[in-house]
Amino acid sequence: MKRIGILSDTHSCWDERFATHFADCDEVWHAGDIGCVDVIRRLEAVVPVVRAVKGNIDLGEVARTFPEIQSFAVEGINVLMIHVGGYPGRYAPGIMRRLLDSHAKLFVCGHSHILKVMFDRELDVLHINPGAAGHHGWQKERTLIKLTIDGEDMRDLEVIELGKFKID
């Protein structure tokens, strides 16, 4: 059994509440638009495993360090993570094929800044976009997600609201 923290679109923003909310997690996944690699370093100080993909704003060290897409398994669940992915019924070009080829049961993406959790019945895939955790963009609420993966069971999904979007 693993507890997973999921965030996206930090745009270089670090919030100490990331550490507080993810302290009980085994892994944290960042679905792109990291901004500054220091965000990842700070997450690595909190949890043993941090997986991340680069987003469309990521340059320099972030772009050199993190891949565009990650495909991996956790607790027997195949996971596909990319920054720009769309959602069931409106996937970005090529995503449906990647989901089929990877046999993913969990698809994580960011980019839209819109929190969205949906089950794709056609592909038998849980789609998660954790919304945006940073202070850049158009989201009304900054959000994180936590999820438990226990074998083939994905449960206890928790949406964490960090407050209204504001520019510091």
C-alpha positions in Angstrom: 0.0 0.0 0.0 1.3 3.5 -0.9 0.0 6.9 -0.3 0.6 9.2 -3.2 0.6 13.0 -3.3 -0.1 14.7 -6.7 0.4 18.2 -7.7 1.0 20.3 -10.9 1.6 23.7 -12.2 3.6 25.1 -9.2 5.3 27.6 -11.6 8.3 27.9 -9.1 5.9 28.4 -6.1 6.8 26.6 -2.9 4.2 26.5 -0.1 5.2 25.0 3.2 1.8 23.3 3.2 3.1 21.0 0.5 5.4 19.5 3.1 2.6 19.4 5.7 0.1 17.7 3.4 2.5 15.3 1.8 4.4 14.3 5.0 2.4 11.0 5.2 3.0 10.1 1.5 5.3 7.5 0.2 5.7 9.2 -3.1 4.8 12.6 -4.7 4.2 13.1 -8.4 4.5 16.5 -10.1 2.7 16.7 -13.4 4.7 19.5 -14.9 5.2 23.2 -15.1 7.5 22.9 -12.1 9.2 26.2 -12.8 12.3 25.9 -10.6 14.1 22.7 -9.7 14.1 23.9 -6.0 10.4 22.8 -5.8 11.4 19.2 -6.5 14.4 19.4 -4.1 12.1 20.6 -1.3 9.6 17.8 -2.1 12.5 15.2 -2.0 13.3 16.4 1.5 9.8 15.4 2.6 9.1 12.1 0.8 11.3 9.2 -0.3 10.2 9.2 -4.0 9.4 12.2 -6.2 8.5 11.6 -9.8 8.0 14.5 -12.2 7.6 15.4 -15.8 8.5 18.7 -17.5 5.8 21.0 -18.6 5.5 23.6 -21.4 7.0 26.4 -19.2 9.9 24.3 -17.9 13.3 25.3 -19.2 17.0 24.9 -18.2 17.7 22.4 -15.5 14.1 21.3 -15.1 13.8 20.5 -18.8 17.2 18.7 -18.8 16.3 16.7 -15.6 12.7 15.5 -16.2 11.2 13.7 -19.2 8.1 14.8 -21.1 6.3 11.6 -20.1 6.7 8.9 -17.5 5.2 5.4 -17.6 5.7 3.3 -14.4 4.0 0.9 -12.1 3.1 1.4 -8.4 1.6 -1.4 -6.4 0.8 -3.2 -9.7 -1.0 -0.2 -11.2 0.4 1.0 -14.5 0.6 4.8 -14.4 1.1 7.3 -17.3 2.0 10.9 -16.4 2.4 13.8 -18.8 1.9 17.5 -18.5 -0.5 18.2 -21.5 -2.9 15.3 -21.6 -6.5 16.5 -21.9 -9.2 14.3 -20.3 -11.6 11.5 -21.2 -13.4 12.4 -24.4 -11.0 15.2 -25.1 -7.5 13.7 -24.9 -4.6 15.6 -26.4 -3.3 14.2 -29.7 -1.5 10.8 -29.2 -2.6 10.3 -25.6 -5.2 7.7 -26.2 -2.7 5.5 -28.1 -0.1 6.0 -25.2 -2.8 5.0 -22.7 -3.6 1.8 -24.7 0.1 0.9 -25.3 1.1 1.4 -21.7 -1.9 -0.5 -20.3 -2.3 2.4 -17.8 -5.0 2.2 -15.2 -4.1 5.7 -13.8 -3.5 8.8 -16.0 -2.1 11.9 -14.4 -1.7 15.2 -16.2 -1.7 19.0 -15.5 -1.6 22.0 -17.7 -5.3 23.2 -17.6 -5.0 24.4 -14.0 -8.5 22.8 -13.6 -8.9 20.1 -10.9 -10.5 17.2 -12.6 -10.9 13.5 -11.5 -12.8 11.4 -14.0 -13.1 7.7 -14.8 -12.8 6.8 -18.5 -15.1 3.7 -18.8 -14.0 3.2 -22.5 -10.3 2.8 -21.5 -10.8 1.6 -17.9 -8.5 4.4 -16.7 -8.8 6.8 -13.8 -7.9 10.3 -15.0 -6.5 12.8 -12.4 -5.5 16.4 -13.0 -4.7 17.9 -9.6 -5.3 21.5 -10.7 -2.6 24.1 -10.0 -0.7 24.5 -6.8 1.1 27.7 -7.7 0.2 31.4 -7.9 0.4 31.7 -11.7 -2.5 31.1 -14.0 -6.3 31.4 -14.1 -7.4 28.9 -11.4 -9.7 30.1 -8.7 -8.5 27.7 -6.1 -5.0 26.2 -5.6 -5.2 22.4 -5.1 -3.3 19.2 -4.3 -4.5 15.6 -4.4 -3.7 12.6 -2.2 -4.6 9.0 -3.2 -4.0 5.5 -1.8 -2.9 2.7 -4.1 -3.2 -0.7 -2.6 -2.7 -3.4 -5.1 -5.3 -2.8 -7.8 -7.4 -0.7 -5.4 -7.2 3.1 -5.8 -9.0 4.7 -2.9 -9.2 7.5 -0.3 -8.7 10.2 -2.9 -8.5 13.5 -1.1 -8.6 17.0 -2.6 -6.7 19.6 -0.6 -7.6 23.2 -1.1 -4.8 25.7 -0.4 -6.9 28.8 -0.8 -7.9 31.2 -3.4 -5.5 32.1 -6.2 -3.7 35.3 -5.6 -0.6 37.0 -6.9 2.1 37.5 -4.1 
